[in-house]
């Protein structure tokens, strides 16, 4: 499976943007998926995730602003971002994982807004840049 993100760009503070993550093959129910971001000079952190049962989780920093809808028929995961702030400026990555213990780790990473690195999860996209101007 390969992932590719689309939809990054520049937006003014308070604006909205939707990112999409398309998988190269059917996302079966055995995968959990998530969005992560890495701002300038910062570590990569968890933003939002959806587990294998469809339950979603959000980091506190984006709660009530970001949602993570998905379209299984299109093999696509979205990140709908509203009320964007300059501190949301980052490169956004999507990730997928089929190993259940790592899915738990993904959910925990997101809920805590904790840092993540490439080896943590099996599949990553190449990332897409989001810049929010004040």
C-alpha positions, 0 to 999 in steps of 0.5 A: 500500500502506498499513500499520497497526500493532496490539497496543501497550500496557503490560507489566511488565519480563520480559513479552511482547507481540506487535505486528502490522502489516497491509498494505492489499493483498497483500504480494508477494515484491517487498517487504522489511519491517521494524520500527523504534522511537523511544524518548523523546528518541531517534531512530528506530532499526531493530529487525528486518527481513525481506528479499524472500527471507524472511531476517530480521535483528535489532538486537543490542539485541533479538537472542534476544528479538525475532522477526519472523514473517509471515503472507503470506496475512493480509498481516501482519508480526508482532513477537514481543517476549519478555523485555521491558526498560524500555529497550524502551519506544518507539513502534514502527513498521513499514515496507515497501519495494520498491526493492531498494537501499533494502531493503539499506539497511533490513537494514543499518539494522537490523543496526547498530541505526542511526537511520532517518527517514521519507524512508528507506523508502517506506511507514510505519505510524502507529506503536503505543506500547509501555511497559515498566514496571520 
